[in-house]
Amino acid sequence: MEQLRPCIGRSERDIHKAVVDYWRSFGLPGTLVATIPNVPAFGQYGLTKGLFDLLAIAPGLPVGFIELKRDGGRPSPEQLSFQEILNGCGVKNAITYGRDEPIRVLEAWNVVRRATV
């Protein structure tokens, strides 16, 4: 299995691609990781500022949201408000930094196979 490597200095877009590619390679059956395409489409009817980057669905989860940040990044006030809503509704969520942290969250949520060294 692919060993996790640091993603220092990469953009959120690079991290996003790496995490989705990892799920495509190592995702467990009956799971889904989907992009919430809010950033490039913001301004279109029905889109909401602050939505997290990824939606994860898995047996037992059943749904979770992940915000991807590069190392040193910070969530926006709108993202923190969205997280408060998720927490208040008991929905799993995580604000993650770098490439490895969101993959560890997906492992903990049983969306991808656990990495072995």
MOPAC internal coordinates of N, CA, C and O (Angstrom, degrees):
PM7 1SCF
backbone

  N    0.0000 0     0.00 0     0.00 0    0    0    0
  C    1.4505 1     0.00 0     0.00 0    1    0    0
  C    1.5235 1   108.33 1     0.00 0    2    1    0
  O    1.2310 1   121.08 1   -30.55 1    3    2    1
  N    1.2968 1   115.54 1   149.45 1    3    2    1
  C    1.4627 1   121.47 1  -179.75 1    5    3    2
  C    1.5213 1   110.94 1   -61.24 1    6    5    3
  O    1.2310 1   120.94 1   -46.13 1    7    6    5
  N    1.3185 1   115.81 1   133.87 1    7    6    5
  C    1.4622 1   119.62 1   176.85 1    9    7    6
  C    1.5295 1   108.39 1   -84.76 1   10    9    7
  O    1.2310 1   120.66 1   -39.04 1   11   10    9
  N    1.3422 1   116.33 1   140.96 1   11   10    9
  C    1.4519 1   121.00 1   179.50 1   13   11   10
  C    1.5216 1   109.39 1   -70.63 1   14   13   11
  O    1.2310 1   120.80 1   -45.66 1   15   14   13
  N    1.3151 1   116.08 1   134.34 1   15   14   13
  C    1.4621 1   121.67 1   177.75 1   17   15   14
  C    1.5111 1   109.05 1  -121.40 1   18   17   15
  O    1.2310 1   119.86 1   -32.86 1   19   18   17
  N    1.3314 1   117.87 1   147.14 1   19   18   17
  C    1.4609 1   119.89 1   179.57 1   21   19   18
  C    1.5211 1   111.55 1   -60.26 1   22   21   19
  O    1.2310 1   120.99 1   -27.74 1   23   22   21
  N    1.3001 1   115.71 1   152.26 1   23   22   21
  C    1.4660 1   122.60 1  -179.52 1   25   23   22
  C    1.5208 1   108.39 1  -121.30 1   26   25   23
  O    1.2310 1   120.54 1  -131.66 1   27   26   25
  N    1.3134 1   116.58 1    48.34 1   27   26   25
  C    1.4621 1   121.07 1  -176.46 1   29   27   26
  C    1.5211 1   109.46 1   -72.09 1   30   29   27
  O    1.2310 1   120.87 1   -47.86 1   31   30   29
  N    1.3211 1   115.94 1   132.14 1   31   30   29
  C    1.4490 1   121.14 1   176.50 1   33   31   30
  C    1.5098 1   114.98 1    82.50 1   34   33   31
  O    1.2310 1   119.58 1   177.62 1   35   34   33
  N    1.3023 1   118.41 1    -2.38 1   35   34   33
  C    1.4677 1   120.03 1   179.44 1   37   35   34
  C    1.5186 1   110.54 1   -81.86 1   38   37   35
  O    1.2310 1   121.48 1   -25.27 1   39   38   37
  N    1.3064 1   114.78 1   154.73 1   39   38   37
  C    1.4650 1   120.44 1   178.78 1   41   39   38
  C    1.5208 1   110.07 1   -76.56 1   42   41   39
  O    1.2310 1   120.99 1   -16.69 1   43   42   41
  N    1.3258 1   115.72 1   163.31 1   43   42   41
  C    1.4661 1   119.76 1   175.69 1   45   43   42
  C    1.5274 1   110.08 1   -59.62 1   46   45   43
  O    1.2310 1   120.46 1   145.05 1   47   46   45
  N    1.3079 1   116.73 1   -34.95 1   47   46   45
  C    1.4636 1   120.49 1   178.78 1   49   47   46
  C    1.5318 1   110.68 1   -62.28 1   50   49   47
  O    1.2310 1   120.15 1   136.22 1   51   50   49
  N    1.3417 1   117.32 1   -43.78 1   51   50   49
  C    1.4620 1   121.45 1   177.58 1   53   51   50
  C    1.5256 1   110.87 1   -63.07 1   54   53   51
  O    1.2310 1   120.61 1   137.76 1   55   54   53
  N    1.3323 1   116.43 1   -42.24 1   55   54   53
  C    1.4643 1   121.10 1   179.25 1   57   55   54
  C    1.5310 1   109.22 1   -63.54 1   58   57   55
  O    1.2310 1   120.73 1   135.16 1   59   58   57
  N    1.3146 1   116.21 1   -44.84 1   59   58   57
  C    1.4600 1   122.44 1   179.22 1   61   59   58
  C    1.5274 1   110.25 1   -55.02 1   62   61   59
  O    1.2310 1   120.62 1   129.03 1   63   62   61
  N    1.3288 1   116.43 1   -50.97 1   63   62   61
  C    1.4611 1   121.31 1  -179.64 1   65   63   62
  C    1.5267 1   110.89 1   -61.16 1   66   65   63
  O    1.2310 1   120.12 1   136.19 1   67   66   65
  N    1.3276 1   117.38 1   -43.81 1   67   66   65
  C    1.4630 1   121.05 1  -178.82 1   69   67   66
  C    1.5283 1   111.36 1   -62.29 1   70   69   67
  O    1.2310 1   120.07 1   138.85 1   71   70   69
  N    1.3256 1   117.47 1   -41.15 1   71   70   69
  C    1.4690 1   121.18 1  -177.86 1   73   71   70
  C    1.5307 1   110.07 1   -69.41 1   74   73   71
  O    1.2310 1   119.84 1   135.15 1   75   74   73
  N    1.3236 1   117.90 1   -44.85 1   75   74   73
  C    1.4666 1   120.39 1   179.33 1   77   75   74
  C    1.5257 1   109.88 1   -65.85 1   78   77   75
  O    1.2310 1   119.59 1   139.06 1   79   78   77
  N    1.3319 1   118.38 1   -40.94 1   79   78   77
  C    1.4705 1   121.25 1   176.74 1   81   79   78
  C    1.5245 1   110.90 1   -61.51 1   82   81   79
  O    1.2310 1   120.16 1   141.06 1   83   82   81
  N    1.3279 1   117.30 1   -38.94 1   83   82   81
  C    1.4604 1   121.46 1   178.55 1   85   83   82
  C    1.5289 1   109.39 1   -62.43 1   86   85   83
  O    1.2310 1   120.31 1   134.73 1   87   86   85
  N    1.3303 1   117.01 1   -45.27 1   87   86   85
  C    1.4660 1   119.57 1   178.45 1   89   87   86
  C    1.5346 1   109.78 1   -62.03 1   90   89   87
  O    1.2310 1   119.96 1   138.67 1   91   90   89
  N    1.3217 1   117.69 1   -41.33 1   91   90   89
  C    1.4705 1   119.70 1  -179.88 1   93   91   90
  C    1.5236 1   111.36 1   -61.35 1   94   93   91
  O    1.2310 1   120.43 1   147.54 1   95   94   93
  N    1.3217 1   116.79 1   -32.46 1   95   94   93
  C    1.4706 1   120.88 1   179.72 1   97   95   94
  C    1.5283 1   112.93 1   -84.25 1   98   97   95
  O    1.2310 1   120.21 1   142.37 1   99   98   97
  N    1.3321 1   117.20 1   -37.63 1   99   98   97
  C    1.4635 1   120.76 1  -170.08 1  101   99   98
  C    1.5279 1   114.25 1  -124.14 1  102  101   99
  O    1.2310 1   120.50 1  -168.22 1  103  102  101
  N    1.3302 1   116.64 1    11.78 1  103  102  101
  C    1.4671 1   119.55 1   179.45 1  105  103  102
  C    1.5165 1   112.12 1   -65.67 1  106  105  103
  O    1.2310 1   121.10 1   -37.96 1  107  106  105
  N    1.3144 1   115.49 1   142.04 1  107  106  105
  C    1.4602 1   120.96 1   178.15 1  109  107  106
  C    1.5263 1   109.85 1   -77.82 1  110  109  107
  O    1.2310 1   120.18 1   -27.87 1  111  110  109
  N    1.3398 1   117.26 1   152.13 1  111  110  109
  C    1.4593 1   120.33 1   178.12 1  113  111  110
  C    1.5301 1   111.02 1   -57.26 1  114  113  111
  O    1.2310 1   121.16 1   -35.60 1  115  114  113
  N    1.3067 1   115.38 1   144.40 1  115  114  113
  C    1.4569 1   120.75 1   177.58 1  117  115  114
  C    1.5142 1   113.95 1    76.92 1  118  117  115
  O    1.2310 1   120.10 1  -162.87 1  119  118  117
  N    1.3552 1   117.42 1    17.13 1  119  118  117
  C    1.4665 1   121.06 1   178.71 1  121  119  118
  C    1.5196 1   110.23 1  -116.98 1  122  121  119
  O    1.2310 1   121.54 1   -16.43 1  123  122  121
  N    1.3098 1   114.65 1   163.57 1  123  122  121
  C    1.4645 1   121.42 1   177.97 1  125  123  122
  C    1.5132 1   109.14 1  -145.84 1  126  125  123
  O    1.2310 1   120.74 1   -43.79 1  127  126  125
  N    1.3161 1   116.18 1   136.21 1  127  126  125
  C    1.4659 1   122.14 1   167.36 1  129  127  126
  C    1.5168 1   105.23 1  -123.69 1  130  129  127
  O    1.2310 1   120.36 1   -58.83 1  131  130  129
  N    1.3140 1   116.92 1   121.17 1  131  130  129
  C    1.4581 1   121.61 1  -175.75 1  133  131  130
  C    1.5197 1   110.32 1  -128.68 1  134  133  131
  O    1.2310 1   121.54 1   -34.40 1  135  134  133
  N    1.2976 1   114.66 1   145.60 1  135  134  133
  C    1.4559 1   122.53 1   176.80 1  137  135  134
  C    1.5206 1   110.27 1   -78.86 1  138  137  135
  O    1.2310 1   120.94 1   -41.00 1  139  138  137
  N    1.3031 1   115.81 1   139.00 1  139  138  137
  C    1.4623 1   121.24 1   170.73 1  141  139  138
  C    1.5291 1   105.38 1  -101.15 1  142  141  139
  O    1.2310 1   120.08 1   -78.75 1  143  142  141
  N    1.3286 1   117.45 1   101.25 1  143  142  141
  C    1.4730 1   121.14 1  -171.12 1  145  143  142
  C    1.5181 1   113.24 1   -79.81 1  146  145  143
  O    1.2310 1   120.63 1  -116.11 1  147  146  145
  N    1.3085 1   116.41 1    63.89 1  147  146  145
  C    1.4565 1   121.01 1  -174.10 1  149  147  146
  C    1.5270 1   112.71 1   -87.25 1  150  149  147
  O    1.2310 1   119.93 1   142.57 1  151  150  149
  N    1.3356 1   117.74 1   -37.43 1  151  150  149
  C    1.4679 1   120.31 1  -173.51 1  153  151  150
  C    1.5245 1   112.34 1   -63.15 1  154  153  151
  O    1.2310 1   119.00 1   123.71 1  155  154  153
  N    1.3511 1   119.52 1   -56.29 1  155  154  153
  C    1.4577 1   117.78 1  -176.70 1  157  155  154
  C    1.5245 1   113.03 1   -71.19 1  158  157  155
  O    1.2310 1   120.24 1   160.01 1  159  158  157
  N    1.3310 1   117.15 1   -19.99 1  159  158  157
  C    1.4556 1   120.64 1  -175.69 1  161  159  158
  C    1.5201 1   112.86 1  -102.84 1  162  161  159
  O    1.2310 1   119.93 1  -176.74 1  163  162  161
  N    1.3613 1   117.73 1     3.26 1  163  162  161
  C    1.4601 1   118.79 1  -175.13 1  165  163  162
  C    1.5276 1   109.88 1   -56.95 1  166  165  163
  O    1.2310 1   120.93 1   -39.67 1  167  166  165
  N    1.2862 1   115.83 1   140.33 1  167  166  165
  C    1.4546 1   121.64 1  -176.86 1  169  167  166
  C    1.5172 1   111.31 1   108.53 1  170  169  167
  O    1.2310 1   120.78 1   160.02 1  171  170  169
  N    1.3405 1   116.11 1   -19.98 1  171  170  169
  C    1.4520 1   119.10 1   176.65 1  173  171  170
  C    1.5196 1   108.93 1   -76.36 1  174  173  171
  O    1.2310 1   120.74 1   -29.38 1  175  174  173
  N    1.2857 1   116.19 1   150.62 1  175  174  173
  C    1.4520 1   122.04 1  -179.20 1  177  175  174
  C    1.5206 1   110.68 1   -56.03 1  178  177  175
  O    1.2310 1   120.33 1   -46.20 1  179  178  177
  N    1.3229 1   116.98 1   133.80 1  179  178  177
  C    1.4524 1   122.36 1   174.15 1  181  179  178
  C    1.5123 1   115.31 1    91.97 1  182  181  179
  O    1.2310 1   119.60 1   171.02 1  183  182  181
  N    1.3272 1   118.37 1    -8.98 1  183  182  181
  C    1.4629 1   120.10 1   179.41 1  185  183  182
  C    1.5125 1   109.77 1   -90.32 1  186  185  183
  O    1.2310 1   121.16 1   -32.39 1  187  186  185
  N    1.3290 1   115.40 1   147.61 1  187  186  185
  C    1.4529 1   121.42 1  -172.90 1  189  187  186
  C    1.5159 1   110.24 1  -125.00 1  190  189  187
  O    1.2310 1   120.62 1   -52.58 1  191  190  189
  N    1.3070 1   116.42 1   127.42 1  191  190  189
  C    1.4522 1   121.72 1   177.42 1  193  191  190
  C    1.5278 1   109.04 1   -63.19 1  194  193  191
  O    1.2310 1   120.71 1   -43.70 1  195  194  193
  N    1.3429 1   116.25 1   136.30 1  195  194  193
  C    1.4542 1   120.87 1   176.74 1  197  195  194
  C    1.5159 1   115.75 1   100.87 1  198  197  195
  O    1.2310 1   120.19 1   171.33 1  199  198  197
  N    1.3552 1   117.24 1    -8.67 1  199  198  197
  C    1.4597 1   118.02 1   178.14 1  201  199  198
  C    1.5222 1   109.58 1   -61.16 1  202  201  199
  O    1.2310 1   120.46 1   -34.73 1  203  202  201
  N    1.3220 1   116.74 1   145.27 1  203  202  201
  C    1.4560 1   121.49 1   179.93 1  205  203  202
  C    1.5283 1   110.57 1   -71.24 1  206  205  203
  O    1.2310 1   120.48 1   -12.20 1  207  206  205
  N    1.3355 1   116.69 1   167.80 1  207  206  205
  C    1.4641 1   122.47 1  -173.24 1  209  207  206
  C    1.5171 1   114.80 1   -76.50 1  210  209  207
  O    1.2310 1   120.46 1   142.72 1  211  210  209
  N    1.3410 1   116.72 1   -37.28 1  211  210  209
  C    1.4631 1   120.21 1  -173.02 1  213  211  210
  C    1.5260 1   111.78 1  -126.28 1  214  213  211
  O    1.2310 1   121.71 1   -34.29 1  215  214  213
  N    1.3158 1   114.33 1   145.71 1  215  214  213
  C    1.4483 1   123.93 1   172.06 1  217  215  214
  C    1.5212 1   106.44 1  -111.04 1  218  217  215
  O    1.2310 1   119.70 1   -49.96 1  219  218  217
  N    1.3162 1   118.17 1   130.04 1  219  218  217
  C    1.4632 1   122.32 1   177.83 1  221  219  218
  C    1.5258 1   108.53 1  -121.27 1  222  221  219
  O    1.2310 1   121.56 1   -44.97 1  223  222  221
  N    1.3349 1   114.62 1   135.03 1  223  222  221
  C    1.4597 1   121.34 1   178.19 1  225  223  222
  C    1.5248 1   107.30 1  -129.17 1  226  225  223
  O    1.2310 1   120.87 1   -47.49 1  227  226  225
  N    1.3308 1   115.94 1   132.51 1  227  226  225
  C    1.4656 1   120.72 1   179.17 1  229  227  226
  C    1.5149 1   109.33 1  -156.84 1  230  229  227
  O    1.2310 1   120.41 1   -26.42 1  231  230  229
  N    1.3467 1   116.81 1   153.58 1  231  230  229
  C    1.4552 1   119.53 1   174.88 1  233  231  230
  C    1.5335 1   110.17 1   -56.21 1  234  233  231
  O    1.2310 1   120.68 1   -47.83 1  235  234  233
  N    1.3157 1   116.30 1   132.17 1  235  234  233
  C    1.4588 1   120.86 1   179.82 1  237  235  234
  C    1.5125 1   113.50 1    85.48 1  238  237  235
  O    1.2310 1   119.14 1   165.08 1  239  238  237
  N    1.3288 1   119.25 1   -14.92 1  239  238  237
  C    1.4674 1   120.21 1  -178.36 1  241  239  238
  C    1.5235 1   110.16 1   -75.88 1  242  241  239
  O    1.2310 1   115.10 1   126.49 1  243  242  241
  N    1.2538 1   126.90 1   -53.51 1  243  242  241
  C    1.4565 1   129.12 1   -24.44 1  245  243  242
  C    1.5277 1   112.89 1   -75.72 1  246  245  243
  O    1.2310 1   120.04 1   158.74 1  247  246  245
  N    1.3576 1   117.53 1   -21.26 1  247  246  245
  C    1.4704 1   119.96 1  -179.22 1  249  247  246
  C    1.5225 1   109.02 1  -140.98 1  250  249  247
  O    1.2310 1   121.27 1   -34.24 1  251  250  249
  N    1.3363 1   115.17 1   145.76 1  251  250  249
  C    1.4582 1   120.95 1   176.51 1  253  251  250
  C    1.5207 1   110.00 1  -148.23 1  254  253  251
  O    1.2310 1   120.95 1   -21.53 1  255  254  253
  N    1.3098 1   115.79 1   158.47 1  255  254  253
  C    1.4623 1   122.13 1   179.55 1  257  255  254
  C    1.5218 1   109.32 1  -124.17 1  258  257  255
  O    1.2310 1   120.73 1   -40.58 1  259  258  257
  N    1.3401 1   116.20 1   139.42 1  259  258  257
  C    1.4593 1   121.32 1   179.12 1  261  259  258
  C    1.5242 1   109.38 1  -126.70 1  262  261  259
  O    1.2310 1   121.23 1   -51.36 1  263  262  261
  N    1.3208 1   115.25 1   128.64 1  263  262  261
  C    1.4669 1   121.79 1   172.08 1  265  263  262
  C    1.5209 1   106.94 1   -98.65 1  266  265  263
  O    1.2310 1   120.68 1   -50.71 1  267  266  265
  N    1.3191 1   116.31 1   129.29 1  267  266  265
  C    1.4604 1   122.40 1  -179.16 1  269  267  266
  C    1.5260 1   109.80 1  -100.61 1  270  269  267
  O    1.2310 1   121.02 1   -51.38 1  271  270  269
  N    1.3169 1   115.66 1   128.62 1  271  270  269
  C    1.4637 1   121.69 1   176.55 1  273  271  270
  C    1.5194 1   108.43 1  -129.48 1  274  273  271
  O    1.2310 1   120.81 1   -34.96 1  275  274  273
  N    1.3141 1   116.07 1   145.04 1  275  274  273
  C    1.4618 1   118.41 1   172.24 1  277  275  274
  C    1.5187 1   107.64 1   -74.60 1  278  277  275
  O    1.2310 1   120.18 1   -19.39 1  279  278  277
  N    1.3217 1   117.26 1   160.61 1  279  278  277
  C    1.4554 1   120.74 1   177.76 1  281  279  278
  C    1.5275 1   108.61 1   -54.24 1  282  281  279
  O    1.2310 1   120.56 1   -49.65 1  283  282  281
  N    1.3187 1   116.54 1   130.35 1  283  282  281
  C    1.4600 1   121.54 1  -178.83 1  285  283  282
  C    1.5181 1   114.02 1    87.73 1  286  285  283
  O    1.2310 1   119.87 1   174.49 1  287  286  285
  N    1.3426 1   117.86 1    -5.51 1  287  286  285
  C    1.4585 1   120.89 1   179.15 1  289  287  286
  C    1.5163 1   111.23 1   -74.52 1  290  289  287
  O    1.2310 1   120.97 1   -14.03 1  291  290  289
  N    1.3329 1   115.75 1   165.97 1  291  290  289
  C    1.4679 1   121.01 1   179.44 1  293  291  290
  C    1.5225 1   109.58 1  -135.06 1  294  293  291
  O    1.2310 1   120.29 1   -37.96 1  295  294  293
  N    1.3192 1   117.05 1   142.04 1  295  294  293
  C    1.4634 1   119.06 1   176.27 1  297  295  294
  C    1.5203 1   110.71 1   -70.16 1  298  297  295
  O    1.2310 1   121.18 1   -31.24 1  299  298  297
  N    1.3169 1   115.34 1   148.76 1  299  298  297
  C    1.4590 1   121.29 1   177.28 1  301  299  298
  C    1.5310 1   109.50 1   -77.45 1  302  301  299
  O    1.2310 1   120.39 1   -17.76 1  303  302  301
  N    1.3277 1   116.87 1   162.24 1  303  302  301
  C    1.4733 1   118.91 1   175.23 1  305  303  302
  C    1.5286 1   112.18 1   -56.72 1  306  305  303
  O    1.2310 1   120.21 1   143.72 1  307  306  305
  N    1.3345 1   117.21 1   -36.28 1  307  306  305
  C    1.4636 1   120.90 1   179.41 1  309  307  306
  C    1.5334 1   110.86 1   -66.65 1  310  309  307
  O    1.2310 1   120.55 1   142.81 1  311  310  309
  N    1.3301 1   116.56 1   -37.19 1  311  310  309
  C    1.4681 1   119.68 1   177.94 1  313  311  310
  C    1.5258 1   110.72 1   -68.19 1  314  313  311
  O    1.2310 1   120.32 1   141.29 1  315  314  313
  N    1.3102 1   117.00 1   -38.71 1  315  314  313
  C    1.4650 1   120.10 1   177.02 1  317  315  314
  C    1.5272 1   110.92 1   -65.72 1  318  317  315
  O    1.2310 1   120.29 1   143.10 1  319  318  317
  N    1.3296 1   117.05 1   -36.90 1  319  318  317
  C    1.4762 1   120.53 1   176.18 1  321  319  318
  C    1.5246 1   110.91 1   -65.16 1  322  321  319
  O    1.2310 1   120.60 1   138.38 1  323  322  321
  N    1.3371 1   116.46 1   -41.62 1  323  322  321
  C    1.4596 1   120.86 1   177.58 1  325  323  322
  C    1.5335 1   109.61 1   -62.27 1  326  325  323
  O    1.2310 1   120.34 1   138.67 1  327  326  325
  N    1.3299 1   116.96 1   -41.33 1  327  326  325
  C    1.4578 1   120.59 1   178.48 1  329  327  326
  C    1.5282 1   111.17 1   -62.22 1  330  329  327
  O    1.2310 1   120.14 1   141.46 1  331  330  329
  N    1.3257 1   117.34 1   -38.54 1  331  330  329
  C    1.4683 1   120.63 1   177.31 1  333  331  330
  C    1.5274 1   110.75 1   -61.51 1  334  333  331
  O    1.2310 1   120.48 1   139.27 1  335  334  333
  N    1.3230 1   116.69 1   -40.73 1  335  334  333
  C    1.4698 1   120.59 1   177.73 1  337  335  334
  C    1.5199 1   109.66 1   -62.92 1  338  337  335
  O    1.2310 1   120.57 1   132.04 1  339  338  337
  N    1.3431 1   116.52 1   -47.96 1  339  338  337
  C    1.4641 1   120.57 1   179.52 1  341  339  338
  C    1.5233 1   111.08 1   -58.63 1  342  341  339
  O    1.2310 1   120.50 1   132.69 1  343  342  341
  N    1.3350 1   116.66 1   -47.31 1  343  342  341
  C    1.4600 1   120.61 1   179.58 1  345  343  342
  C    1.5174 1   111.52 1   -61.15 1  346  345  343
  O    1.2310 1   120.36 1   137.82 1  347  346  345
  N    1.3398 1   116.91 1   -42.18 1  347  346  345
  C    1.4550 1   121.62 1   179.85 1  349  347  346
  C    1.5184 1   112.93 1   -64.40 1  350  349  347
  O    1.2310 1   120.66 1   153.34 1  351  350  349
  N    1.3324 1   116.35 1   -26.66 1  351  350  349
  C    1.4647 1   121.24 1   179.44 1  353  351  350
  C    1.5246 1   112.36 1   -96.84 1  354  353  351
  O    1.2310 1   120.48 1  -178.72 1  355  354  353
  N    1.3305 1   116.69 1     1.28 1  355  354  353
  C    1.4607 1   120.23 1   179.42 1  357  355  354
  C    1.5184 1   114.27 1    73.45 1  358  357  355
  O    1.2310 1   120.30 1  -154.67 1  359  358  357
  N    1.3308 1   117.03 1    25.33 1  359  358  357
  C    1.4645 1   121.27 1  -179.58 1  361  359  358
  C    1.5287 1   108.87 1   -92.85 1  362  361  359
  O    1.2310 1   120.47 1   -50.30 1  363  362  361
  N    1.3406 1   116.70 1   129.70 1  363  362  361
  C    1.4617 1   121.48 1   178.33 1  365  363  362
  C    1.5217 1   109.68 1   -60.39 1  366  365  363
  O    1.2310 1   121.40 1   -40.70 1  367  366  365
  N    1.3450 1   114.92 1   139.30 1  367  366  365
  C    1.4591 1   119.24 1   178.41 1  369  367  366
  C    1.5098 1   109.19 1  -160.30 1  370  369  367
  O    1.2310 1   121.45 1   -18.84 1  371  370  369
  N    1.3323 1   114.83 1   161.16 1  371  370  369
  C    1.4601 1   120.19 1   178.23 1  373  371  370
  C    1.5150 1   109.67 1  -155.83 1  374  373  371
  O    1.2310 1   121.10 1   -41.84 1  375  374  373
  N    1.3152 1   115.50 1   138.16 1  375  374  373
  C    1.4632 1   121.83 1   167.86 1  377  375  374
  C    1.5203 1   104.52 1  -100.69 1  378  377  375
  O    1.2310 1   120.72 1   -61.01 1  379  378  377
  N    1.3350 1   116.24 1   118.99 1  379  378  377
  C    1.4595 1   121.13 1  -171.87 1  381  379  378
  C    1.5215 1   110.84 1  -119.12 1  382  381  379
  O    1.2310 1   121.61 1   -20.48 1  383  382  381
  N    1.3300 1   114.52 1   159.52 1  383  382  381
  C    1.4673 1   121.65 1  -176.79 1  385  383  382
  C    1.5196 1   109.58 1  -128.05 1  386  385  383
  O    1.2310 1   120.74 1   -46.74 1  387  386  385
  N    1.3267 1   116.19 1   133.26 1  387  386  385
  C    1.4580 1   121.22 1  -179.56 1  389  387  386
  C    1.5199 1   111.54 1    76.20 1  390  389  387
  O    1.2310 1   120.82 1     6.89 1  391  390  389
  N    1.3282 1   116.03 1  -173.11 1  391  390  389
  C    1.4570 1   121.74 1  -177.49 1  393  391  390
  C    1.5162 1   112.86 1   -84.17 1  394  393  391
  O    1.2310 1   119.69 1   142.03 1  395  394  393
  N    1.3039 1   118.19 1   -37.97 1  395  394  393
  C    1.4581 1   120.94 1  -171.70 1  397  395  394
  C    1.5250 1   113.72 1   -74.23 1  398  397  395
  O    1.2310 1   120.07 1   143.36 1  399  398  397
  N    1.3238 1   117.46 1   -36.64 1  399  398  397
  C    1.4687 1   120.22 1  -176.18 1  401  399  398
  C    1.5326 1   112.54 1   -61.26 1  402  401  399
  O    1.2310 1   118.78 1   133.44 1  403  402  401
  N    1.3521 1   119.94 1   -46.56 1  403  402  401
  C    1.4713 1   117.20 1   178.78 1  405  403  402
  C    1.5259 1   112.85 1   -64.78 1  406  405  403
  O    1.2310 1   120.27 1   148.82 1  407  406  405
  N    1.3401 1   117.08 1   -31.18 1  407  406  405
  C    1.4601 1   119.60 1   177.55 1  409  407  406
  C    1.5258 1   110.01 1   -67.83 1  410  409  407
  O    1.2310 1   120.09 1   140.77 1  411  410  409
  N    1.3268 1   117.43 1   -39.23 1  411  410  409
  C    1.4755 1   119.89 1   176.33 1  413  411  410
  C    1.5317 1   110.66 1   -63.30 1  414  413  411
  O    1.2310 1   120.09 1   142.85 1  415  414  413
  N    1.3370 1   117.43 1   -37.15 1  415  414  413
  C    1.4731 1   120.41 1   176.63 1  417  415  414
  C    1.5236 1   109.57 1   -63.53 1  418  417  415
  O    1.2310 1   120.13 1   134.14 1  419  418  417
  N    1.3296 1   117.36 1   -45.86 1  419  418  417
  C    1.4673 1   120.16 1   178.74 1  421  419  418
  C    1.5259 1   111.19 1   -62.05 1  422  421  419
  O    1.2310 1   120.02 1   144.44 1  423  422  421
  N    1.3182 1   117.56 1   -35.56 1  423  422  421
  C    1.4729 1   120.54 1   175.01 1  425  423  422
  C    1.5306 1   110.26 1   -64.10 1  426  425  423
  O    1.2310 1   120.39 1   133.60 1  427  426  425
  N    1.3180 1   116.86 1   -46.40 1  427  426  425
  C    1.4723 1   120.96 1  -178.95 1  429  427  426
  C    1.5253 1   111.15 1   -63.12 1  430  429  427
  O    1.2310 1   120.20 1   147.37 1  431  430  429
  N    1.3149 1   117.23 1   -32.63 1  431  430  429
  C    1.4555 1   122.08 1   179.65 1  433  431  430
  C    1.5346 1   112.10 1   -85.29 1  434  433  431
  O    1.2310 1   119.56 1  -177.07 1  435  434  433
  N    1.3333 1   118.44 1     2.93 1  435  434  433
  C    1.4708 1   123.99 1  -179.01 1  437  435  434
  C    1.5238 1   113.10 1    59.70 1  438  437  435
  O    1.2310 1   121.58 1  -137.89 1  439  438  437
  N    1.3317 1   114.58 1    42.11 1  439  438  437
  C    1.4622 1   121.24 1   176.52 1  441  439  438
  C    1.5279 1   110.01 1   -99.52 1  442  441  439
  O    1.2310 1   120.11 1   146.56 1  443  442  441
  N    1.3284 1   117.40 1   -33.44 1  443  442  441
  C    1.4632 1   123.07 1   176.40 1  445  443  442
  C    1.5242 1   109.13 1  -126.58 1  446  445  443
  O    1.2310 1   120.97 1   -21.29 1  447  446  445
  N    1.3349 1   115.76 1   158.71 1  447  446  445
  C    1.4655 1   120.44 1   174.92 1  449  447  446
  C    1.5140 1   109.28 1   -65.79 1  450  449  447
  O    1.2310 1   120.65 1   -34.80 1  451  450  449
  N    1.3129 1   116.36 1   145.20 1  451  450  449
  C    1.4681 1   121.14 1   176.83 1  453  451  450
  C    1.5127 1   109.44 1   -67.81 1  454  453  451
  O    1.2310 1   121.18 1   -42.04 1  455  454  453
  N    1.3352 1   115.35 1   137.96 1  455  454  453
  C    1.4637 1   120.98 1   178.15 1  457  455  454
  C    1.5213 1   109.29 1   -70.28 1  458  457  455
  O    1.2310 1   121.07 1   -35.48 1  459  458  457
  N    1.3193 1   115.57 1   144.52 1  459  458  457
  C    1.4674 1   120.60 1   173.92 1  461  459  458
  C    1.5122 1   108.19 1  -116.84 1  462  461  459
  O    1.2310 1   120.98 1   -30.72 1  463  462  461
  N    1.3069 1   115.72 1   149.28 1  463  462  461
  C    1.4697 1   120.80 1  -179.40 1  465  463  462
  C    1.4941 1   111.40 1   -96.53 1  466  465  463
  O    1.2310 1   120.10 1   180.00 1  467  466  465

